[in-house]
Amino acid sequence: MNLCHMESAALQDLQQLENQLHKLVTKLHELEQQNERLKHALAETTNKLEKKHEVSRTWQEKYDALKSVQGINTGDTAAKKRALHHIDALINEVDACIAQLEIGD
């Protein structure tokens, strides 16, 4: 093999490596962009999920309050006690929130 042919082969190998490197860099940029889009989508989905959890908690509280009211209106003594206990717990929770608000002022 002569020197000219070896240089030509080395040049071809170098060109091939350069092309592969270019493709890899391009792919890396594409993947980074896709990663950013996925991060954004994840943040949006997480936000929506948190809102749905909040709505769910609100409905659960309303349901519990309704059960309490129904318990008071029945002739069942145990149901009335549970309802009153639940109302007392809600009052305590409201009192604690008011106390926190007063501390924050």
ABEGO torsion letter per residue (X at the ends): XBAAAAAAAAAAAAAAAAAAAAAAAAAAAAAAAAAAAAAAAAAAAAAAAAAAAAAAAAAAAAAAAAAAAAAAABABAAAAAAAAAAAAAAAAAAAAAAAAAAAAX
